[in-house]
Amino acid sequence: MTILVTGASGFLGSALARTLVIQEHSVRILARPTSYLKHLDGLPLEIAYGSLDDPESLRVACRDVRIIYHCAGLSADWGPWQQFYQTNVLGVRNLLAAAVAADTVERFLHVSTSDVYGYPRIACDETQPVVDCGLPYNRSKGLGEREVWACRESTGLPVTVVRPVSIYGPRSRDFVTEIAALLRQGQMLYVNGGHTRAGLLYIYNAVEGLIRAATLPCAVGQVYNLRDPGDETWAEYVGALAAGMGVRAPWLNLPSGVALALAALFETVARALRLKRRPLLTRHAVYLMCRDQGYSIAKAQHELDFHPTVSFAEGLERTLAWLAVA
């Protein structure tokens, strides 16, 4: 069968596309003509050039496709709302319409995020509702999910939603290269001592979860949290990265209340000055560090037989080996 993967120029989508090719599937990726795809060189896959805001290109990309993995999206803790809305809401709507028009799609796997829960103080399971806490990424991903469920309701398209937590591994920007850069510069800090569960998910464990969710009949119409079963904290993860890199672990620490107040101030100043670059601290980043990310994966374990095979120690070793030559 032909499988379409969006976001293959990025971290998760590229790992998924590579795995599907290795499993001898016929893989097509959606990519802009300007997308960087060197990491996919040599793989026998088809490239459909287009974008989420070009409906005609999406109709071409979805032609004769049986499974769609929608990994593309704007994942950032800062930026104009319109950009989030265009990609994470309207882009989802456009791709869903193309999937319905193709009339061959047997599963639409939508990659969302645990951020849609609104960063509760106590990590929850999938029975908890989506909460709009006012941050652009959180709000846009929640609205994107709403598009998925509305399409299922109106057309019957078989859909599944997955909500990964903190995906790390080789080529990770958010949780590897950016943290590594801050560690080298001595600017990385902890919130609440780094004692909060980080909700880590190694990249190829994430890929395994996505494939199970997209191919098992029981997953149609369902939503699943995905993370590794360990309870590593941010201090354990960042400290291990620092040790592996041979640099000093963070020594700066802020209470969550102080960190959130500073982040709100920095965001206000950035908006007032119309700065394009990310503020030194954002509320999104603080919430990830101070709110429990240990979301329940009992449903995925029971229904998908999701039992990640790459341990934290092995995942970290692979990540550090890549970081040393990146």
C-alpha positions in Angstrom: 0.0 0.0 0.0 1.1 3.6 -0.5 1.7 5.5 2.7 1.8 9.3 2.9 4.0 10.9 5.6 3.9 14.7 6.2 6.6 16.5 8.1 9.4 14.2 6.8 11.8 17.1 6.7 11.5 17.2 10.5 12.5 15.0 13.4 9.6 12.6 13.9 8.4 12.5 10.3 11.8 11.6 9.0 12.4 8.8 11.5 8.9 7.4 10.6 9.5 7.6 6.9 12.9 5.8 7.2 11.3 3.0 9.3 8.4 2.5 6.9 10.9 2.2 4.0 13.0 -0.3 5.9 9.7 -2.3 6.5 9.4 -2.3 2.7 6.3 -0.1 2.4 5.7 2.2 -0.5 6.3 5.6 1.0 5.4 9.1 -0.3 6.3 12.2 1.6 4.9 15.7 1.4 7.6 18.3 1.2 8.0 21.9 0.1 10.4 22.5 -2.8 12.7 24.3 -0.4 12.6 21.6 2.3 16.0 20.2 3.5 15.9 16.4 2.8 19.6 15.4 2.8 18.9 13.1 5.8 16.6 11.0 3.5 19.2 10.7 0.7 19.3 7.2 -0.7 15.9 6.1 0.6 13.6 4.7 -2.1 10.6 7.0 -1.5 8.4 9.3 -3.6 8.4 13.0 -3.0 5.1 14.9 -3.5 6.0 18.6 -3.6 3.4 20.9 -2.0 2.3 22.3 1.3 -0.5 22.3 3.8 -1.8 25.6 2.6 -2.0 24.4 -1.1 -5.1 22.2 -1.4 -4.4 21.1 -4.9 -1.0 19.8 -4.0 -2.5 17.9 -1.1 -5.0 16.2 -3.4 -2.2 15.1 -5.6 -0.2 13.8 -2.6 -3.2 11.8 -1.2 -3.9 10.1 -4.5 -4.1 6.3 -4.1 -2.9 6.6 -0.5 -4.2 4.0 2.1 -2.6 5.5 5.3 -1.7 9.1 6.1 0.6 9.9 9.0 0.2 13.6 9.7 3.4 14.6 11.5 3.8 18.1 10.1 3.1 21.1 12.2 4.4 24.2 13.8 6.0 23.1 17.0 7.4 26.1 18.8 7.0 28.0 22.1 6.9 31.4 20.5 5.6 33.0 17.3 2.6 34.9 15.7 -0.7 33.3 16.3 -1.6 33.4 12.6 1.3 31.1 11.8 0.2 28.5 14.3 -3.4 28.8 13.1 -2.4 28.5 9.4 -0.4 25.3 9.9 -1.9 23.5 12.9 -5.5 24.3 12.2 -6.2 25.2 8.6 -3.4 22.9 7.4 -5.1 20.0 9.2 -8.4 20.9 7.7 -6.9 21.0 4.2 -5.2 17.6 4.5 -8.4 16.0 5.9 -10.4 17.3 2.9 -7.8 15.9 0.5 -7.9 12.5 2.4 -11.7 12.4 2.1 -11.5 13.3 -1.6 -9.0 10.5 -2.3 -11.6 7.9 -1.3 -8.8 5.4 -0.6 -7.7 6.4 2.9 -8.2 3.6 5.4 -6.6 5.5 8.3 -5.6 9.1 9.1 -3.1 9.2 12.0 -2.9 12.6 13.4 0.1 13.5 15.6 -1.1 15.9 18.3 0.6 16.6 21.7 0.1 16.1 25.4 0.3 20.0 25.6 -3.4 20.0 24.6 -4.3 19.1 28.2 -3.2 22.6 29.2 -0.2 21.7 31.4 -2.2 20.4 34.5 -0.4 20.1 37.8 -1.1 16.4 37.9 -0.5 14.4 34.7 -3.8 12.8 33.4 -5.0 10.2 31.0 -7.0 10.4 27.8 -10.4 10.8 29.5 -9.5 14.4 30.4 -10.7 17.1 28.0 -8.6 19.4 25.9 -7.9 22.6 27.7 -7.1 25.9 26.0 -4.8 27.7 28.4 -4.1 30.6 26.0 -0.7 29.7 24.6 -0.5 29.6 20.8 0.9 26.0 20.4 -1.5 24.5 23.0 -4.5 26.3 21.5 -3.7 25.5 17.9 -3.0 21.9 18.5 -6.3 21.6 20.4 -8.2 23.2 17.5 -6.4 20.9 15.1 -7.7 17.9 17.0 -11.2 19.5 16.8 -10.9 19.5 13.0 -10.0 15.8 13.0 -13.0 14.8 15.1 -15.4 17.1 13.1 -14.2 15.4 9.9 -14.8 11.9 11.3 -18.2 13.0 12.4 -19.2 14.4 9.1 -17.5 12.0 6.7 -16.8 8.8 8.6 -13.0 9.1 7.8 -11.2 6.5 10.0 -9.0 8.6 12.2 -6.7 8.1 15.2 -5.0 10.7 17.3 -1.8 10.3 19.3 -0.4 12.7 21.9 3.3 12.2 22.4 5.0 13.9 25.3 8.7 14.9 25.1 10.3 13.2 22.1 14.1 13.1 22.2 16.9 11.4 20.3 19.3 12.0 17.3 18.2 15.1 15.3 15.9 16.4 18.1 16.0 20.2 18.2 13.7 21.0 21.1 15.1 18.4 23.6 18.6 17.8 22.4 20.4 20.5 20.3 18.8 23.5 22.0 19.5 22.1 25.5 23.0 21.1 24.5 23.7 24.6 23.3 22.4 26.1 26.6 24.6 23.7 28.5 27.7 24.6 26.6 26.9 28.3 27.2 26.2 27.8 30.9 22.7 29.2 30.4 20.6 26.1 31.1 18.5 26.3 34.3 16.1 24.2 36.2 12.7 25.0 37.4 11.7 23.7 40.8 15.1 21.9 40.9 14.3 19.9 37.8 12.4 17.3 39.9 9.4 17.2 37.7 8.9 14.1 35.5 10.0 14.9 31.9 7.7 12.4 30.1 10.5 11.3 27.8 9.8 9.3 24.6 12.8 8.1 22.5 12.3 8.8 18.8 12.1 5.2 17.6 9.8 4.2 20.5 7.6 7.0 19.2 7.7 5.6 15.7 6.7 2.2 17.0 3.7 3.8 18.8 2.6 5.6 15.7 2.7 2.6 13.5 0.7 0.5 16.0 -1.9 3.3 16.3 -2.2 3.6 12.6 -2.5 -0.1 11.8 -4.5 -1.8 14.6 -8.3 -1.8 13.9 -9.1 -1.2 17.6 -7.5 2.3 17.4 -10.0 3.8 14.9 -11.7 6.7 16.6 -9.4 6.6 19.6 -6.8 8.9 21.2 -3.6 7.7 22.9 -0.9 9.3 25.0 2.6 8.1 24.1 5.7 8.2 26.3 8.3 5.8 27.6 7.3 4.0 30.8 10.2 5.5 32.9 9.8 8.4 35.3 13.0 10.2 34.6 13.0 13.9 35.8 14.4 16.9 33.9 17.3 16.9 36.3 18.1 13.3 35.5 17.8 13.8 31.8 19.6 17.2 31.5 22.2 16.1 34.0 22.9 12.9 32.0 23.3 15.0 28.8 25.7 17.3 30.6 27.8 14.4 31.9 27.9 12.8 28.5 29.0 16.0 26.9 31.6 16.7 29.6 30.1 20.0 30.6 28.8 21.4 33.9 25.2 20.5 34.9 22.9 23.4 35.4 23.4 25.4 38.6 20.7 28.0 38.1 17.3 27.2 39.6 14.1 29.1 39.7 10.9 28.4 41.6 8.0 27.9 39.2 6.2 31.1 40.3 9.2 33.2 39.7 9.9 31.5 36.4 6.3 32.0 35.1 6.3 35.7 36.2 9.6 36.3 34.4 8.4 34.4 31.3 5.3 36.5 31.1 7.3 39.7 31.5 9.8 38.6 28.7 6.9 37.8 26.4 5.2 41.1 27.1 8.4 43.0 26.3 9.0 40.9 23.1 5.5 41.6 21.9 5.7 45.4 22.7 9.0 45.6 20.8 7.7 43.3 18.0 10.8 41.1 18.4 10.9 38.1 16.0 13.4 36.1 18.1 12.3 34.0 20.9 12.3 35.6 24.4 14.9 34.3 26.9 12.1 32.5 28.7 8.6 31.6 27.7 5.6 30.3 29.7 5.4 27.2 27.4 9.0 26.2 28.3 8.4 26.9 32.0 5.2 24.8 32.0 7.0 21.9 30.5 9.7 22.1 33.2 7.4 22.6 36.2 4.3 20.6 35.4 4.2 16.8 35.6 4.7 15.3 32.1 4.2 11.7 33.3 1.0 11.2 31.4 -0.7 7.8 31.6 0.1 5.4 28.8 -2.0 2.6 30.2 -4.5 2.8 27.3 -1.7 2.5 24.7 -0.1 -0.4 26.6 -3.4 -2.3 26.9 -5.0 -1.6 23.5 -1.9 -1.1 21.3 0.5 -3.4 23.1 2.8 -0.4 23.3 5.9 -1.4 25.2 8.9 0.7 24.1 12.0 -1.4 23.5 14.7 1.3 23.7 15.6 2.0 27.3 16.5 5.4 28.7 20.1 4.4 29.0 20.3 3.2 25.4 18.4 6.1 24.0 20.7 8.5 25.8 23.8 6.7 24.6 22.5 6.9 21.0 21.7 10.6 21.4 25.1 11.5 22.8 26.9 9.6 20.1 25.0 11.6 17.5 25.5 14.8 19.3 29.2 14.3 19.4 29.4 14.3 15.6 26.5 16.6 14.8 
